[in-house]
Structures are given as C-alpha cells and as structure tokens.
Amino acid sequence: MSKNLNLKRQKILREILPSLKDVIRGSLMKYYLPCGKAYCRCKKGFLHGPYYYLQVKTKGKNKMYYLSGAEMGKKAKEGIARYNKLWSLLCKISEINIRILREKRK
C-alpha cells in the first residue's frame, strides 16, 4: 500500500513543480467607474472600464494593484487559477503524507 501512495505522491509532485513560475495568490477585481467630467456619458450609466485590480491580503491588510488592460487581467486570472490548483495539490500531498506516516506507525 505504501508503494502505491508513494507513486501517487510522485505524480502530484511532477504536476506541481512546472506550474510554480506564474502562481499568484490574490483575487482579481473588475471595476466600471464614473469619471469627474460633468457632461460625460458615464453620468448616464455608461461607466468607464473595465479596470482590473489584483487584491492581495498581506499581514492582515488588503492591498490593491492596478493592472493595465485586459491582457494583464487575463494573466492575473491564470496565475490565480494556478495558485488554486497548487493549493489543492498540496492538500492532496499532505493527505498522502499523513497516510504514509500512519502506515509506518503500524
């Protein structure tokens, strides 16, 4: 059984290592905002945007980073998806490691 668990763990590790390059922890925020001009079309509900921001919580505080354009928003979204996948795989590895530890105890 332990050999099977080791193989599962190796498979997950092979999947994790190449994907670390562009990992981003945070949330992608998309805003449509009005400007300050008195006669702009945004005053009639046609807001400007979208404006993309990356929201990251560090040391208990939220920080917002402006991302210029949809392309940067798309890259941030992909990086966040990689982070979520990585977190899921780390949880699976942890479960396997716990099972291996418990087997060694027996």
DAKA-V871090 format. One record per backbone hydrogen bond with DSSP energy under -1.0 kcal/mol. NH is the residue of the N-H (numbers start at 1). CO is the residue of the C=O. If there is no record, write none. Layout:
((NH,CO) (NH,CO))
This chain:
((5,1) (6,2) (7,3) (8,4) (9,5) (10,6) (11,7) (12,8) (13,9) (14,10) (15,11) (16,12) (17,13) (19,16) (20,17) (23,20) (24,79) (27,55) (29,53) (31,51) (33,48) (43,40) (44,41) (45,42) (46,41) (47,45) (48,33) (51,31) (53,29) (54,65) (55,27) (56,63) (58,61) (61,58) (63,56) (65,54) (67,52) (69,67) (73,69) (74,70) (75,71) (76,72) (77,73) (78,74) (79,75) (80,76) (81,77) (82,78) (83,79) (84,80) (85,81) (86,82) (87,83) (88,84) (89,85) (90,86) (91,87) (92,88) (93,89) (94,90) (95,91) (96,92) (97,93) (98,94) (99,95) (100,96) (101,97) (102,98) (103,99) (104,100) (105,101))
